[in-house]
Every structure is written in C-alpha cells, then in structure tokens.
Amino acid sequence: MGRTPGASAWRGAAYPQPPWLPSPTEPIDSPCRLGNHSGMTVRKSPDEYPPRDDAALLIAALNHAWVWYDARISRGLQVVNYFLVASAVLATAYVSAIDGKHDAIAAAIALAETALTAATYTIGRLQRHMATAARPALDDLQARIAERLTLDTFRQLGPPITAAYGVSVRILFGLAILLSVGAALYALVH
C-alpha cells in the first residue's frame, strides 16, 4: 500500500506507555500513585474531621462561604455598574431622538430604559438574596475561628443590611421607572 501525501507516519504505530503516566487500566484515583511528594493525600473519612477541633477545615469552610458571599455581592455591583453605563447611553440616545423630532424612537428608548431598570432591580435583588444565604454560615464560622484563635477582632462582618436599605433601593428604582415612563409619555405627547 502506498503512502498518501500528508498522512502521518505514526498513525497506527504502537508506542510504549510513558512511565510517568498511569496505565489506562489503573483507576485515576488509585491510592498507590499518591504520596506526600505529589501534594495530594488519600482522603480521610468525614468522621476523622471533628468540626470544632480542626482549624484547617474551619478555614476551608470559611473560605467557601466567603467566596459564595463575595461572588454574589460582586455580581450585584457589576449589574448596577452596567445599568449606570447603559442608562447613560440610553439617555444620550433619548435626547438625540427628541432633538431630531423622532418622538416614536424616543418613546421606545424610554420604554427600553424602563425594562432595563426593572431587570436590573430584579437581578440585583436576586443576587442580594443569594448572598444573604451565606451570612449565617459566615457569622458562625468566624465566631468559631475567633474563639479557637482567641481573636475577637477576627469577626469582620458587620451587621446585616437593614430593611431601611432595601426600602431606599426600592424607592430609587421606583423613581427611575417613573422617570423613564414619564420620558416615554413626554415623547409621545410632545
């Protein structure tokens, strides 16, 4: 059989298994390949980790809860930042449409701002709700670690966000929706 141009010479050739790779028949999580030199150890059963006696496990749990909390708060703040930028762009487009006597386009832009405001409020509220789910775990874990290390200053989370904060956010987003609806009505009536 002749060789075709572009065909590789190694295709179909049997090469020996490199010694540093596990054999294809050996399980991936086989304990015989793990050792102290690999940075991994064989897992212990959950009974070997008493929750009040193992500081490393408490710190790992604290890190997990904090990452959960921080990711949700960061996402909420990113949504608000995107909202502010998009609102500025839509406001500029609205003013340009009003100046150009394109009232229907201006009304559509104002209604798009209304939808954007409602979506931002909904997403932000959802992220805040998801972040508050981590607060009890964070408070408990910080208290345990502070007790274990005898450091009262380790408790870094302040009091939870009050209801007054939620009311002020609702008022601000409500005013933003009223403003955009009013802008749409102005564009249609003008």
Legacy VTK file of the C-alpha trace (Angstrom):
# vtk DataFile Version 3.0
C-alpha trace
ASCII
DATASET POLYDATA
POINTS 190 float
0.000 0.000 0.000
1.420 3.395 -0.977
1.802 6.328 1.295
-0.547 9.249 0.658
0.763 12.799 0.911
0.039 14.393 4.279
-0.502 11.095 6.081
1.438 10.868 9.285
3.933 8.093 9.807
2.993 7.498 13.446
-0.694 6.800 12.860
-1.361 3.262 13.909
2.112 2.756 15.355
2.324 1.252 18.843
4.361 3.385 21.247
5.256 2.328 24.766
3.376 3.935 27.649
5.482 6.708 29.295
6.439 5.708 32.855
5.059 8.899 34.434
1.526 8.337 33.091
-0.804 5.866 34.788
-1.719 2.866 32.744
-5.115 3.008 31.040
-6.347 0.123 33.181
-5.374 1.722 36.523
-8.118 3.774 38.217
-7.496 7.521 38.200
-7.910 7.885 41.944
-5.796 4.902 42.849
-4.089 5.461 46.244
-0.948 3.649 45.108
0.046 6.601 42.893
-0.467 9.216 45.598
2.146 10.149 48.102
3.377 13.041 50.171
5.588 14.164 47.305
2.612 14.674 44.963
0.887 17.277 47.113
-2.111 15.013 47.462
-3.028 12.556 50.108
-5.637 9.870 50.336
-8.920 11.265 51.617
-9.928 10.527 55.150
-13.441 9.685 56.137
-15.647 12.573 57.347
-15.621 11.065 60.855
-11.912 11.876 61.146
-12.642 15.623 60.906
-14.322 16.814 64.075
-15.758 20.234 63.168
-14.725 22.004 66.387
-11.188 20.623 66.512
-9.826 21.115 63.009
-8.849 24.727 62.274
-7.894 23.914 58.673
-11.352 22.536 57.969
-12.954 25.598 59.572
-10.823 27.920 57.468
-11.684 25.968 54.310
-15.377 26.248 55.169
-14.960 29.962 55.879
-13.230 30.461 52.528
-16.031 28.601 50.745
-18.756 30.657 52.433
-16.865 33.895 51.826
-16.337 33.136 48.124
-20.067 32.425 47.792
-20.980 35.689 49.544
-18.390 37.803 47.745
-19.267 36.444 44.287
-22.945 37.313 44.726
-22.242 40.802 46.057
-19.701 41.436 43.272
-22.186 40.283 40.647
-24.825 42.612 42.038
-22.425 45.549 41.923
-21.415 44.683 38.349
-25.065 44.667 37.322
-25.511 48.130 38.864
-22.382 49.393 37.066
-23.633 48.065 33.716
-27.014 49.643 34.460
-25.439 53.054 35.018
-23.453 52.864 31.783
-26.427 51.597 29.770
-28.650 54.292 31.287
-26.175 56.980 30.242
-26.114 55.623 26.696
-29.911 55.402 26.548
-30.279 58.921 27.986
-27.967 60.262 25.283
-29.923 58.402 22.598
-33.213 59.707 24.050
-32.036 63.326 23.990
-30.760 62.916 20.429
-34.089 61.415 19.339
-36.061 64.247 20.986
-33.800 66.871 19.386
-34.197 65.211 15.991
-38.016 65.163 16.352
-38.079 61.344 16.328
-40.693 61.060 19.054
-41.598 57.396 18.479
-37.937 56.383 18.699
-37.529 58.463 21.864
-40.565 56.752 23.408
-39.144 53.318 22.507
-35.807 54.267 24.077
-37.560 55.422 27.262
-39.509 52.162 27.432
-36.252 50.243 26.938
-34.872 52.169 29.918
-37.932 51.108 31.916
-37.297 47.460 31.068
-33.592 47.839 31.834
-34.371 49.384 35.231
-36.839 46.628 36.144
-34.390 43.905 35.047
-31.537 45.478 36.992
-33.647 45.710 40.139
-34.751 42.082 39.795
-31.235 40.738 39.191
-29.760 42.848 41.993
-32.423 41.701 44.437
-31.836 38.056 43.493
-28.053 38.397 43.976
-28.561 40.097 47.354
-30.947 37.326 48.435
-28.446 34.668 47.393
-25.640 36.487 49.238
-27.642 36.717 52.453
-27.951 32.922 52.418
-24.223 32.762 53.213
-24.380 35.245 56.115
-25.356 32.784 58.878
-22.585 30.381 57.846
-20.046 33.225 57.720
-21.082 34.522 61.124
-20.903 31.054 62.695
-17.573 30.146 61.102
-15.977 33.450 62.005
-17.172 33.054 65.590
-15.713 29.538 65.785
-12.353 30.587 64.350
-12.212 33.688 66.545
-12.975 31.517 69.575
-10.348 28.960 68.598
-7.698 31.613 67.926
-8.876 33.816 70.824
-9.131 36.807 68.483
-12.310 38.827 68.848
-11.144 41.165 66.085
-11.365 38.284 63.608
-15.114 38.795 63.352
-15.082 41.153 60.388
-18.607 41.091 59.044
-20.748 43.892 60.329
-24.447 43.742 60.981
-26.608 42.550 58.092
-28.057 45.097 55.702
-31.095 46.643 57.318
-34.610 46.867 55.961
-34.175 50.646 55.542
-31.506 49.966 52.912
-33.919 47.746 50.981
-36.622 50.420 51.164
-34.273 53.105 49.848
-33.215 50.868 46.943
-36.883 50.214 46.109
-37.610 53.944 46.192
-34.644 54.756 43.941
-35.525 52.113 41.362
-39.207 53.078 41.557
-38.303 56.697 40.838
-36.097 55.579 37.931
-39.008 53.613 36.444
-41.374 56.558 36.914
-38.854 58.871 35.253
-38.453 56.601 32.227
-42.229 56.112 31.874
-42.650 59.880 32.130
-39.997 60.349 29.449
-41.876 57.934 27.183
-45.146 59.828 27.746
-43.399 63.136 27.090
-42.015 61.808 23.819
-45.463 60.647 22.701
-47.310 63.796 23.773
-44.625 66.259 22.704
LINES 1 191
190 0 1 2 3 4 5 6 7 8 9 10 11 12 13 14 15 16 17 18 19 20 21 22 23 24 25 26 27 28 29 30 31 32 33 34 35 36 37 38 39 40 41 42 43 44 45 46 47 48 49 50 51 52 53 54 55 56 57 58 59 60 61 62 63 64 65 66 67 68 69 70 71 72 73 74 75 76 77 78 79 80 81 82 83 84 85 86 87 88 89 90 91 92 93 94 95 96 97 98 99 100 101 102 103 104 105 106 107 108 109 110 111 112 113 114 115 116 117 118 119 120 121 122 123 124 125 126 127 128 129 130 131 132 133 134 135 136 137 138 139 140 141 142 143 144 145 146 147 148 149 150 151 152 153 154 155 156 157 158 159 160 161 162 163 164 165 166 167 168 169 170 171 172 173 174 175 176 177 178 179 180 181 182 183 184 185 186 187 188 189
